[in-house]
Amino acid sequence: MNATVVTYLVYLALSVGLTVWTARTLTRNGDVFLVDVFRGEERLAEAMNRLLVVGFYLVNLGFVALNLQVSSPIWSTQDAFEALAPKLGGVALLLGIFHLANVVVLSQVRRHRLAPPRQPVPYGPYAGHPAPPAYRGPVAPPA
């Protein structure tokens, strides 16, 4: 087995391991948050958690597969580290971006749910404002 194939195997093992560990951590710790977002509906929160994890796996493992190929031959351990570092960094950044996006969206849903309903802004004489002028049709130009 040549050094390039070993590098591919190391990249796959580390990337898949990082993806699985992150997904399990998010699933385990996200349950409480999702139950709160969905107003105590545990079945809905569990279903959403599973759907988010499936999407998480598909996107991240797809990225790992698309990012597999190295551009230059690997002849040494240094070459392997230099090829692996940006690839693993890209995987970690993608995992972080998706996690952040999920937290932001779910936080906005939660904030919207907890906000008091908005009241219409009163306008007109009953609100202390003068009534708008009545429409009188087109104005004739001055003579």
C-alpha angles and dihedrals in degrees: 000000000000127000094256092058091047089051090051091051093049091048092050093046094049095042096046091043092051091047094049093045092049093047093050092048092049092046094050096045098035096062095083092047093048092048087055093046091051094047098252096312097140097182091053091046092050092048092049090047091054092047092050091050093050091051090045091054094045095050097042098042089046089053090048091052094047091048095049102101120088119216100216132040118266114229102156144026089258090056089051093051091046090051095044100046099068092040094052090042089055091051091049091048092049091049090050094046092051092046091050092047091051092049093048094049094045091046090054091049090050093046091049090050093050096045116102114251114271117248120218114257109248117233132179138044093316090062095050094265124116116254114259114260116269117253111253101181127252115340116237114235115253114268 
